[in-house]
Amino acid sequence: MTQSPFSPGVTAGRLDDAALRENFSDLHPALDAHEALVAADRCYFCHDAPCVTACPTDIDIPLFIRQIATGTPDAAAKTILSQNIMGGMCARVCPTETLCEEVCVREVAEGKPVLIGQLQRYATDHLQGQGIHPFSRAAVTGKTVAVVGAGPAGLSCAHRLAVLGHDVTVFDAQPKPGGLNEYGIAAYKTPEGFAQAEVDWLMQVGGITLTHDTALGTDVTLEHLSAQYDAVFLGMGLGGVNALGVEGGDKAGVLDAVDFIADLRQAGDLTALPVGRDVVVIGGGMTAVDAAVQSKLLGALNVTLAYRRGRDRMNASVFEQDLAASKGVRIMTHVVPKAVHGNGSVREIEFEYVNDDMSGTGQTVRVAADQVLRAIGQTLEGDGLPALERGKIAVTGAGRTSVDGVWAGGDCATGGDDLTVTAVAEGRDAAMDIHEALTGGAQ
Protein backbone atom coordinates (compact mmCIF):
# COMPACT_ATOMS: atom_id res chain seq x y z
CA MET A 1 0.00 0.00 0.00
CA THR A 2 1.28 3.48 -0.85
CA GLN A 3 2.43 5.41 2.21
CA SER A 4 1.61 9.07 2.74
CA PRO A 5 4.33 11.74 2.75
CA PHE A 6 3.05 12.34 6.30
CA SER A 7 3.87 8.78 7.41
CA PRO A 8 6.61 8.91 10.07
CA GLY A 9 9.94 7.12 9.81
CA VAL A 10 11.88 5.86 6.81
CA THR A 11 9.54 4.08 4.46
CA ALA A 12 9.05 3.26 0.80
CA GLY A 13 6.11 4.08 -1.44
CA ARG A 14 5.43 7.65 -0.36
CA LEU A 15 4.45 8.44 -3.96
CA ASP A 16 2.93 6.23 -6.63
CA ASP A 17 4.74 5.12 -9.75
CA ALA A 18 3.18 7.77 -11.99
CA ALA A 19 4.23 10.61 -9.68
CA LEU A 20 7.77 9.24 -9.42
CA ARG A 21 8.10 8.91 -13.19
CA GLU A 22 7.07 12.54 -13.52
CA ASN A 23 9.40 13.69 -10.74
CA PHE A 24 12.42 11.89 -12.19
CA SER A 25 11.83 12.81 -15.83
CA ASP A 26 14.51 14.66 -17.79
CA LEU A 27 15.47 17.92 -16.06
CA HIS A 28 16.23 19.57 -19.42
CA PRO A 29 14.24 17.94 -22.24
CA ALA A 30 16.23 17.65 -25.45
CA LEU A 31 15.94 20.31 -28.15
CA ASP A 32 14.26 19.24 -31.37
CA ALA A 33 15.83 20.10 -34.74
CA HIS A 34 13.98 23.39 -35.13
CA GLU A 35 14.72 24.50 -31.58
CA ALA A 36 18.40 23.67 -32.09
CA LEU A 37 18.56 25.78 -35.26
CA VAL A 38 16.90 28.73 -33.52
CA ALA A 39 19.27 28.43 -30.53
CA ALA A 40 22.33 28.11 -32.76
CA ASP A 41 21.31 31.20 -34.72
CA ARG A 42 21.80 33.31 -31.57
CA CYS A 43 25.54 32.59 -31.53
CA TYR A 44 27.84 35.39 -32.73
CA PHE A 45 30.55 32.82 -33.63
CA CYS A 46 33.07 34.99 -31.81
CA HIS A 47 36.73 35.06 -32.72
CA ASP A 48 38.77 34.29 -29.57
CA ALA A 49 35.47 33.24 -28.01
CA PRO A 50 35.43 33.49 -24.19
CA CYS A 51 33.28 30.35 -24.00
CA VAL A 52 36.15 28.25 -25.39
CA THR A 53 38.53 29.59 -22.77
CA ALA A 54 35.99 28.77 -20.06
CA CYS A 55 35.56 25.16 -21.22
CA PRO A 56 37.88 22.79 -19.31
CA THR A 57 38.08 20.54 -22.39
CA ASP A 58 38.73 23.41 -24.85
CA ILE A 59 35.89 22.50 -27.20
CA ASP A 60 35.67 24.82 -30.23
CA ILE A 61 32.19 25.98 -29.28
CA PRO A 62 31.63 28.53 -32.08
CA LEU A 63 32.61 25.92 -34.65
CA PHE A 64 30.26 23.21 -33.42
CA ILE A 65 27.38 25.67 -33.11
CA ARG A 66 28.02 26.89 -36.67
CA GLN A 67 27.96 23.27 -37.81
CA ILE A 68 24.57 22.83 -36.18
CA ALA A 69 23.35 26.06 -37.77
CA THR A 70 24.40 24.80 -41.20
CA GLY A 71 22.57 21.50 -40.77
CA THR A 72 25.53 19.20 -40.01
CA PRO A 73 24.99 18.08 -36.40
CA ASP A 74 27.12 14.95 -36.84
CA ALA A 75 30.09 17.12 -37.78
CA ALA A 76 29.33 19.23 -34.72
CA ALA A 77 29.35 16.11 -32.59
CA LYS A 78 32.78 15.11 -33.88
CA THR A 79 34.10 18.59 -33.09
CA ILE A 80 32.85 18.16 -29.52
CA LEU A 81 33.92 14.55 -29.06
CA SER A 82 37.42 15.09 -30.41
CA GLN A 83 38.03 17.18 -27.29
CA ASN A 84 35.57 15.60 -24.87
CA ILE A 85 34.68 11.98 -25.59
CA MET A 86 32.00 12.16 -22.89
CA GLY A 87 30.43 15.28 -24.34
CA GLY A 88 26.96 13.77 -24.13
CA MET A 89 27.15 13.32 -20.36
CA CYS A 90 28.87 16.64 -19.80
CA ALA A 91 26.09 18.37 -21.76
CA ARG A 92 23.68 17.00 -19.16
CA VAL A 93 25.60 17.51 -15.92
CA CYS A 94 28.21 20.20 -16.56
CA PRO A 95 27.47 23.48 -14.72
CA THR A 96 27.46 25.43 -17.97
CA GLU A 97 25.85 28.35 -16.15
CA THR A 98 29.15 28.94 -14.33
CA LEU A 99 31.48 28.00 -17.20
CA CYS A 100 30.91 28.57 -20.92
CA GLU A 101 27.46 30.16 -20.69
CA GLU A 102 28.46 32.52 -17.90
CA VAL A 103 31.00 34.25 -20.16
CA CYS A 104 28.92 34.09 -23.35
CA VAL A 105 28.73 37.57 -24.88
CA ARG A 106 24.95 37.17 -25.12
CA GLU A 107 24.83 36.56 -21.36
CA VAL A 108 27.02 39.57 -20.66
CA ALA A 109 24.98 41.86 -22.93
CA GLU A 110 21.46 40.49 -22.53
CA GLY A 111 21.41 38.19 -19.51
CA LYS A 112 20.45 35.27 -21.75
CA PRO A 113 23.31 33.12 -23.03
CA VAL A 114 23.39 30.89 -26.06
CA LEU A 115 22.18 27.45 -24.93
CA ILE A 116 25.61 25.88 -25.31
CA GLY A 117 24.97 22.87 -23.10
CA GLN A 118 21.67 21.98 -24.76
CA LEU A 119 23.18 22.44 -28.23
CA GLN A 120 26.05 20.15 -27.26
CA ARG A 121 23.54 17.54 -26.14
CA TYR A 122 21.59 17.92 -29.39
CA ALA A 123 24.68 17.26 -31.51
CA THR A 124 26.10 14.36 -29.50
CA ASP A 125 22.70 12.68 -29.12
CA HIS A 126 22.14 12.97 -32.87
CA LEU A 127 25.35 11.07 -33.58
CA GLN A 128 25.23 8.54 -30.76
CA GLY A 129 21.58 7.79 -31.47
CA GLN A 130 22.66 6.40 -34.82
CA GLY A 131 25.24 4.15 -33.18
CA ILE A 132 28.01 5.93 -35.08
CA HIS A 133 31.46 6.09 -33.52
CA PRO A 134 33.50 8.69 -35.40
CA PHE A 135 36.94 7.52 -34.29
CA SER A 136 39.03 4.52 -35.27
CA ARG A 137 42.21 3.08 -33.85
CA ALA A 138 45.68 3.80 -35.15
CA ALA A 139 48.01 0.91 -35.90
CA VAL A 140 48.49 -1.26 -32.82
CA THR A 141 51.61 -0.22 -30.92
CA GLY A 142 52.05 -3.35 -28.83
CA LYS A 143 52.05 -1.23 -25.68
CA THR A 144 49.68 -2.00 -22.81
CA VAL A 145 48.21 0.38 -20.26
CA ALA A 146 46.25 -0.35 -17.08
CA VAL A 147 43.58 2.17 -16.11
CA VAL A 148 42.18 2.01 -12.58
CA GLY A 149 38.65 3.38 -12.44
CA ALA A 150 35.92 3.35 -15.09
CA GLY A 151 34.69 6.84 -14.32
CA PRO A 152 35.01 9.94 -16.50
CA ALA A 153 38.77 10.32 -16.06
CA GLY A 154 39.53 6.62 -16.59
CA LEU A 155 37.24 6.16 -19.59
CA SER A 156 38.49 9.36 -21.22
CA CYS A 157 42.08 8.21 -20.77
CA ALA A 158 41.31 4.70 -22.00
CA HIS A 159 39.53 5.91 -25.13
CA ARG A 160 42.28 8.29 -26.17
CA LEU A 161 44.94 5.62 -25.60
CA ALA A 162 42.93 3.10 -27.63
CA VAL A 163 42.59 5.60 -30.50
CA LEU A 164 46.36 6.01 -30.42
CA GLY A 165 46.80 2.24 -30.86
CA HIS A 166 47.52 1.04 -27.33
CA ASP A 167 45.76 -1.89 -25.66
CA VAL A 168 44.00 -0.81 -22.48
CA THR A 169 42.61 -2.77 -19.55
CA VAL A 170 40.28 -0.86 -17.22
CA PHE A 171 39.89 -2.14 -13.66
CA ASP A 172 36.90 -0.93 -11.68
CA ALA A 173 35.61 -1.78 -8.21
CA GLN A 174 31.94 -1.55 -9.21
CA PRO A 175 29.86 -4.11 -11.15
CA LYS A 176 29.08 -1.45 -13.80
CA PRO A 177 31.34 1.07 -15.53
CA GLY A 178 30.73 4.80 -15.46
CA GLY A 179 31.90 5.83 -12.00
CA LEU A 180 30.00 8.83 -10.70
CA ASN A 181 28.18 9.14 -14.02
CA GLU A 182 26.48 5.83 -13.19
CA TYR A 183 26.38 5.91 -9.40
CA GLY A 184 26.73 9.49 -8.20
CA ILE A 185 24.67 11.93 -10.28
CA ALA A 186 21.00 12.76 -9.80
CA ALA A 187 18.72 10.44 -11.75
CA TYR A 188 16.71 13.32 -13.25
CA LYS A 189 19.89 14.58 -14.97
CA THR A 190 20.66 11.27 -16.72
CA PRO A 191 17.41 9.32 -17.18
CA GLU A 192 16.76 6.31 -19.39
CA GLY A 193 20.11 4.62 -18.77
CA PHE A 194 22.16 7.22 -20.59
CA ALA A 195 25.33 6.62 -18.56
CA GLN A 196 25.57 2.97 -19.66
CA ALA A 197 24.52 3.80 -23.22
CA GLU A 198 27.38 6.29 -23.44
CA VAL A 199 29.89 3.73 -22.15
CA ASP A 200 28.65 1.15 -24.66
CA TRP A 201 29.04 3.71 -27.44
CA LEU A 202 32.53 4.69 -26.25
CA MET A 203 33.64 1.04 -26.22
CA GLN A 204 32.92 0.71 -29.94
CA VAL A 205 36.39 2.10 -30.63
CA GLY A 206 37.89 -1.27 -29.62
CA GLY A 207 41.14 -1.98 -27.82
CA ILE A 208 39.62 -1.55 -24.34
CA THR A 209 38.89 -4.40 -21.93
CA LEU A 210 36.71 -3.75 -18.87
CA THR A 211 37.36 -5.72 -15.68
CA HIS A 212 34.71 -5.22 -13.00
CA ASP A 213 34.59 -5.90 -9.24
CA THR A 214 38.33 -5.33 -8.98
CA ALA A 215 39.48 -2.76 -6.43
CA LEU A 216 42.97 -1.35 -6.15
CA GLY A 217 44.59 -2.45 -2.92
CA THR A 218 42.17 -5.32 -2.40
CA ASP A 219 42.08 -7.31 -5.62
CA VAL A 220 45.09 -5.84 -7.38
CA THR A 221 48.05 -3.70 -6.32
CA LEU A 222 49.78 -0.80 -8.00
CA GLU A 223 53.05 -2.72 -7.80
CA HIS A 224 51.50 -5.63 -9.71
CA LEU A 225 50.00 -3.37 -12.38
CA SER A 226 53.27 -1.51 -12.87
CA ALA A 227 55.04 -4.83 -13.40
CA GLN A 228 52.46 -6.16 -15.85
CA TYR A 229 51.74 -3.06 -17.94
CA ASP A 230 53.84 -0.45 -19.72
CA ALA A 231 51.99 2.38 -17.95
CA VAL A 232 49.28 2.86 -15.32
CA PHE A 233 46.65 5.58 -14.98
CA LEU A 234 44.86 6.00 -11.65
CA GLY A 235 41.38 7.47 -11.92
CA MET A 236 39.47 5.65 -9.20
CA GLY A 237 37.94 8.72 -7.56
CA LEU A 238 37.39 9.05 -3.84
CA GLY A 239 35.94 6.04 -2.07
CA GLY A 240 35.66 7.24 1.52
CA VAL A 241 33.26 9.74 3.09
CA ASN A 242 34.20 12.11 5.89
CA ALA A 243 32.67 11.23 9.24
CA LEU A 244 30.15 13.51 10.90
CA GLY A 245 32.25 13.52 14.04
CA VAL A 246 29.52 14.40 16.55
CA GLU A 247 27.80 12.61 19.40
CA GLY A 248 25.21 10.18 18.06
CA GLY A 249 26.61 10.31 14.55
CA ASP A 250 26.46 6.52 14.32
CA LYS A 251 22.71 6.21 14.95
CA ALA A 252 20.49 4.33 12.53
CA GLY A 253 19.24 6.62 9.80
CA VAL A 254 22.52 8.51 9.42
CA LEU A 255 23.80 7.63 5.94
CA ASP A 256 26.34 8.72 3.36
CA ALA A 257 24.68 10.80 0.65
CA VAL A 258 26.75 9.08 -2.03
CA ASP A 259 25.35 5.70 -0.98
CA PHE A 260 21.81 7.09 -0.97
CA ILE A 261 22.25 8.42 -4.51
CA ALA A 262 23.89 5.18 -5.70
CA ASP A 263 21.01 3.10 -4.32
CA LEU A 264 18.53 5.38 -6.06
CA ARG A 265 20.40 5.21 -9.36
CA GLN A 266 20.48 1.42 -9.27
CA ALA A 267 16.89 0.96 -8.09
CA GLY A 268 14.66 -0.81 -10.58
CA ASP A 269 11.52 0.34 -8.78
CA LEU A 270 11.56 3.73 -7.08
CA THR A 271 8.35 2.93 -5.21
CA ALA A 272 10.38 0.37 -3.25
CA LEU A 273 13.10 2.84 -2.25
CA PRO A 274 12.71 4.05 1.36
CA VAL A 275 13.07 7.69 2.29
CA GLY A 276 12.44 9.57 5.52
CA ARG A 277 9.57 11.90 6.24
CA ASP A 278 12.00 14.48 7.67
CA VAL A 279 15.33 14.40 5.83
CA VAL A 280 18.35 16.53 6.67
CA VAL A 281 21.28 16.73 4.26
CA ILE A 282 24.55 18.14 5.58
CA GLY A 283 26.80 19.78 3.01
CA GLY A 284 26.92 22.47 0.36
CA GLY A 285 28.13 20.80 -2.80
CA MET A 286 26.52 19.15 -5.79
CA THR A 287 26.16 15.83 -3.97
CA ALA A 288 24.29 17.53 -1.15
CA VAL A 289 21.89 19.23 -3.55
CA ASP A 290 21.35 16.04 -5.56
CA ALA A 291 20.57 14.10 -2.38
CA ALA A 292 18.24 16.78 -1.04
CA VAL A 293 16.29 17.26 -4.25
CA GLN A 294 15.91 13.54 -4.84
CA SER A 295 14.71 13.00 -1.27
CA LYS A 296 11.97 15.54 -1.96
CA LEU A 297 11.14 13.93 -5.32
CA LEU A 298 10.81 10.54 -3.59
CA GLY A 299 8.10 11.98 -1.36
CA ALA A 300 9.86 13.23 1.78
CA LEU A 301 7.65 15.80 3.48
CA ASN A 302 10.38 18.04 4.90
CA VAL A 303 13.90 18.25 3.46
CA THR A 304 16.53 20.55 4.94
CA LEU A 305 19.95 21.21 3.47
CA ALA A 306 22.29 22.48 6.21
CA TYR A 307 25.58 24.20 5.37
CA ARG A 308 28.23 25.69 7.60
CA ARG A 309 28.81 28.86 5.56
CA GLY A 310 26.68 31.29 3.54
CA ARG A 311 25.02 30.43 0.24
CA ASP A 312 27.67 32.46 -1.59
CA ARG A 313 30.28 29.97 -0.33
CA MET A 314 28.44 26.82 -1.38
CA ASN A 315 30.18 24.70 -4.01
CA ALA A 316 26.82 24.02 -5.61
CA SER A 317 26.03 26.63 -8.26
CA VAL A 318 23.32 29.23 -7.83
CA PHE A 319 21.28 27.33 -10.41
CA GLU A 320 21.49 24.16 -8.31
CA GLN A 321 20.62 26.05 -5.13
CA ASP A 322 17.62 27.61 -6.81
CA LEU A 323 16.59 24.21 -8.18
CA ALA A 324 16.61 22.80 -4.66
CA ALA A 325 14.57 25.71 -3.33
CA SER A 326 12.08 25.36 -6.20
CA LYS A 327 11.49 21.73 -5.22
CA GLY A 328 10.71 22.69 -1.63
CA VAL A 329 14.12 22.10 -0.03
CA ARG A 330 14.81 24.38 2.93
CA ILE A 331 18.37 25.72 2.92
CA MET A 332 19.88 26.53 6.32
CA THR A 333 23.22 28.32 6.37
CA HIS A 334 25.84 29.16 9.00
CA VAL A 335 25.09 26.02 11.02
CA VAL A 336 27.29 23.12 12.08
CA PRO A 337 26.07 19.81 13.52
CA LYS A 338 26.60 19.38 17.25
CA ALA A 339 24.75 16.14 18.07
CA VAL A 340 22.36 13.56 16.70
CA HIS A 341 19.52 12.74 19.08
CA GLY A 342 17.30 9.69 19.24
CA ASN A 343 16.86 6.33 20.92
CA GLY A 344 18.83 4.06 18.59
CA SER A 345 17.55 5.80 15.46
CA VAL A 346 17.88 9.47 14.64
CA ARG A 347 14.96 11.67 15.65
CA GLU A 348 16.55 15.12 15.72
CA ILE A 349 19.80 16.73 14.76
CA GLU A 350 21.12 19.65 16.77
CA PHE A 351 22.99 22.49 15.07
CA GLU A 352 24.90 25.47 16.39
CA TYR A 353 24.85 28.76 14.53
CA VAL A 354 28.31 30.01 13.56
CA ASN A 355 29.76 33.32 12.40
CA ASP A 356 31.51 33.90 9.09
CA ASP A 357 34.81 32.94 10.75
CA MET A 358 33.25 29.64 11.86
CA SER A 359 33.26 30.64 15.52
CA GLY A 360 30.29 29.35 17.47
CA THR A 361 27.58 31.74 18.66
CA GLY A 362 26.32 29.49 21.44
CA GLN A 363 22.86 29.49 19.88
CA THR A 364 21.52 26.10 18.87
CA VAL A 365 18.54 24.74 17.00
CA ARG A 366 17.11 21.25 16.71
CA VAL A 367 15.66 19.98 13.45
CA ALA A 368 13.39 16.93 13.24
CA ALA A 369 15.03 14.15 11.25
CA ASP A 370 14.44 10.47 10.71
CA GLN A 371 17.10 10.37 7.99
CA VAL A 372 20.38 12.32 7.90
CA LEU A 373 22.52 12.26 4.76
CA ARG A 374 26.21 13.18 5.04
CA ALA A 375 27.61 15.07 2.05
CA ILE A 376 30.61 16.68 3.74
CA GLY A 377 33.37 15.59 1.41
CA GLN A 378 35.03 12.37 0.35
CA THR A 379 38.46 10.95 1.03
CA LEU A 380 40.96 8.86 -0.88
CA GLU A 381 41.22 5.24 0.19
CA GLY A 382 44.00 2.77 -0.54
CA ASP A 383 47.50 1.69 0.38
CA GLY A 384 50.67 1.67 -1.67
CA LEU A 385 49.71 4.78 -3.62
CA PRO A 386 52.07 7.43 -5.03
CA ALA A 387 52.91 10.43 -2.87
CA LEU A 388 49.90 12.36 -1.57
CA GLU A 389 49.22 16.07 -1.21
CA ARG A 390 46.26 17.43 0.74
CA GLY A 391 44.81 13.93 0.88
CA LYS A 392 44.96 13.31 -2.87
CA ILE A 393 47.56 11.88 -5.25
CA ALA A 394 50.08 14.60 -6.02
CA VAL A 395 50.49 15.22 -9.75
CA THR A 396 52.54 17.49 -11.96
CA GLY A 397 52.09 18.39 -15.58
CA ALA A 398 49.61 16.10 -17.33
CA GLY A 399 49.02 13.86 -14.33
CA ARG A 400 52.50 12.49 -13.62
CA THR A 401 52.85 11.09 -10.10
CA SER A 402 55.86 10.44 -7.89
CA VAL A 403 56.10 6.91 -9.33
CA ASP A 404 57.66 6.46 -12.75
CA GLY A 405 55.19 5.08 -15.26
CA VAL A 406 52.15 6.02 -13.17
CA TRP A 407 49.77 8.88 -13.95
CA ALA A 408 46.62 10.03 -12.13
CA GLY A 409 43.63 12.26 -12.77
CA GLY A 410 40.07 13.02 -11.76
CA ASP A 411 38.85 13.35 -8.19
CA CYS A 412 41.63 11.19 -6.72
CA ALA A 413 44.35 13.61 -7.92
CA THR A 414 45.27 17.19 -7.07
CA GLY A 415 44.87 18.43 -10.64
CA GLY A 416 41.66 20.45 -10.50
CA ASP A 417 38.07 20.91 -9.38
CA ASP A 418 35.63 18.06 -8.84
CA LEU A 419 33.72 18.27 -12.12
CA THR A 420 32.98 15.57 -14.67
CA VAL A 421 34.27 17.78 -17.47
CA THR A 422 37.54 18.44 -15.63
CA ALA A 423 38.04 14.71 -15.03
CA VAL A 424 37.52 14.05 -18.74
CA ALA A 425 40.11 16.69 -19.63
CA GLU A 426 42.64 15.28 -17.15
CA GLY A 427 42.17 11.75 -18.45
CA ARG A 428 42.60 12.90 -22.04
CA ASP A 429 45.71 14.96 -21.29
CA ALA A 430 47.28 12.14 -19.28
CA ALA A 431 46.66 9.77 -22.20
CA MET A 432 48.56 12.06 -24.54
CA ASP A 433 51.46 12.28 -22.08
CA ILE A 434 51.46 8.49 -21.64
CA HIS A 435 51.49 8.06 -25.40
CA GLU A 436 54.48 10.35 -25.76
CA ALA A 437 56.30 8.56 -22.96
CA LEU A 438 55.67 5.15 -24.54
CA THR A 439 56.43 6.06 -28.14
CA GLY A 440 58.65 9.10 -28.01
CA GLY A 441 55.89 11.18 -29.58
CA ALA A 442 55.18 8.91 -32.57
CA GLN A 443 51.66 9.24 -33.95
Number of C-alpha atoms within 10 A of each C-alpha: 7 13 15 17 21 14 14 15 19 18 20 20 21 29 20 16 15 9 14 18 15 11 19 18 15 16 14 11 10 15 15 10 15 9 13 23 18 11 20 23 16 14 20 15 15 14 7 10 17 17 22 19 16 18 18 20 23 14 20 19 25 21 16 26 32 19 19 25 19 13 14 14 25 22 18 28 29 20 20 26 21 16 20 24 26 24 27 25 23 22 22 21 18 17 22 22 19 13 17 24 23 20 19 26 19 16 14 12 9 9 10 13 20 21 19 23 20 19 27 27 21 24 31 25 21 17 19 18 11 9 13 12 15 15 17 13 16 13 12 13 16 9 16 20 29 25 31 29 29 31 28 35 35 34 30 27 33 32 27 25 28 28 19 21 22 24 22 25 20 26 26 25 20 16 10 16 27 23 23 18 25 23 23 22 22 25 24 21 20 21 14 12 11 15 21 15 15 19 20 13 14 20 18 16 17 16 20 23 15 16 19 16 12 17 18 21 14 10 10 13 15 20 11 9 19 18 10 13 17 17 22 26 30 30 31 28 28 17 14 14 18 12 14 21 11 12 12 19 21 16 18 16 21 22 18 22 26 25 16 20 25 17 15 24 21 12 12 10 11 21 22 15 17 19 25 28 26 26 30 30 31 28 26 26 19 22 24 28 29 25 31 31 27 25 29 24 21 25 27 28 21 20 29 25 26 21 24 23 21 14 17 9 13 17 17 20 20 15 13 18 21 15 15 24 17 11 15 17 26 16 20 17 19 20 24 21 22 20 18 24 20 15 9 11 18 22 21 21 22 18 20 19 21 19 13 10 8 13 11 15 11 8 10 15 13 16 16 19 29 23 28 29 24 25 27 19 17 18 14 18 17 13 11 10 19 20 13 16 11 8 14 21 25 21 21 13 11 20 26 21 23 16 12 11 17 25 29 33 34 31 28 25 30 20 21 14 12 16 18 23 26 24 30 28 28 28 34 28 22 28 26 17 19 26 23 13 14 18 11 10 11 10 11
